[in-house]
Amino acid sequence: MVAVLQSRLTIRPMQTDDLVGVLAVERDSYGYPWSRRIFEDCMQVGYCCLVAETDGVIQAHAIMLARAEEAHVLNLCVGPDHRRQGIAARLLEELLAVARRAHARTMFLEVRPSNTGAIDLYERAGFHEVGRRPDYYPAPFGREDALVMARELPV
């Protein structure tokens, strides 16, 4: 009999030492990735900054602002080689828990209409479309709108 050890996904606060891995995931995922400085600023001002890793390899990250009874997911990114494994759902669950602890009553996020996988994830998590931001995202041939989605959080 052969025993196979499965690695466990760990979700933890982002640290400065994580930024090399975070930036690699970001660059592999987006045509217009966030810069190192943006991540540093988010950590410095106290946003909820998380990484998801297995065996020390960062597979995903998430950034959220929770203030004044609202939470806003600013970035939720899973590396291409790690998608469709439930990592985004696990990160979103953790963000929802942090938002509840911060007494947020509503969580908001923006998503590209072309990102149907993310929209499906958010809808399964109870989000619904509440608006649209025209020309929000840079795109190869101009700009792309953002769908604004929201979910009420239990008090």
N, C-alpha and C positions, 0 to 999 in steps of 0.2 A: 504494500500500500504506500502511496506517495501522498504526503501532506502538502497542500498548497496554502501558503499564507497570503491572505488578501490584505492589501494595504488599506488603511483607513483614511478617509477624507477628514481633514481637520480644518475648521473655520476658526480664524483667530484675528485679532487686531493687526492691521498693517503696520510694519515698522520701516524705517528708512532703508535698512538692509534688504528689504523685499523689493525695492523699486526696480532693480535690474530685471527681475522676473516679471513684475507687474508690467513694466514697459514692453517687454517681449510679447506678453499676451496681448497687450493693447495694440501694438504694431501689427501683430499677426491677424488681428480681428477687424481693424478699422482702416479705411483709407485715409482718415483724418484723425489720428490718435491724439489723446491728451499728451501733454508734455510732462516731463519729470517735475517741472516747477508747479504745475497744477496739482499734482498728487502731493507734493511737499506742502503746498499752501493748505490743502484740505486737511492734512494731518495736523499742521500747525494750529489751525483755528478750531480744531476739536470736532470736525465732522466724524461720523461713524465710517471708518475706513477698514475694510475687512479683506482678507485673502483666504482662498480655499486652496489647500495644498495636500499632496500625498507624498510621503517619503521625502519631504523637503523641496518638492517641485511645485511651484505655484502654477495652478491650473486656471484660476479665476480670481476676480476681485470685484468689490462693490464699494460704492461711496454713497452716503446718505446724509442729508442735513435734517435734523429734527429740532424744531424751534416753534414756539408759540402755537402749540396744539396742532401743528402740521409737520409732516415728514415729506421729504422730497428725495426720491432716488435719482441721483445725478449720473451714476455710471454703474452698470452691471454687465460684466464682460467675462465670457468663458472662452478659453483658447480653442481654436478650431479642432484640435485633436481630442478634446475632452467634452465636446458637446453631446447632447442626447444621453447623458448619464445621470441626470438629476441634480447636477451641481448647481445650476442656476436656481432651481427650485429650493434647494437647501440654503443657498445664500439669501434668497428672497424671504424664506421663513425666518432666518436670523435677523434680517432687517426689520421685518414686521414685529418681532419680539423686542428689538431695541426701540422701535418707535412707540410701542405700547408702554414700555418702561419709562419713556420720556413724556408720557401722557399725551401723545399725538392722537388726534381724533380722526384725521384723514391723512392718507398717504397718496402722493402724486408722483407721476413720472411721465417722461416723454419717450416716444418710440417712433422709429421710422415706419410709415405704412408698408414699406417693402419688407420689413422684418417680421414676416408672418409667424415664424417660430417663437419669437419673443412675445408677440401679441397673444398667441395661443397660451403661452405660459402665464401671462398676466391675467388673461380671462379666467383660466382655471384657478388662479389664486384669488378671484373675486373682484378684479379690477374691471372697470367699464370706461368707455370713452366719454369724456366730458367736454372736449374741445379740440381745436386744431391750431397749431402755430404755423402760419405760412412761412415758407423759405427758411426754416429753422436750421436744418443740417446742410453742411457743404456736401456736394455731390459731384461726380465727374463732369457732368454737363449742366452746371448751374447749382440749384439748391433744391432740397427736398423738404416738404412739410413735416411736421411732427404731430402725431396724435397725442393728445394729453389724456392720460388715463388716471383714474382715482379709485380709491377703495376706502370706505369708512372703517374705522377701527373701533372695536368694542371698548367702552369706557371702563 
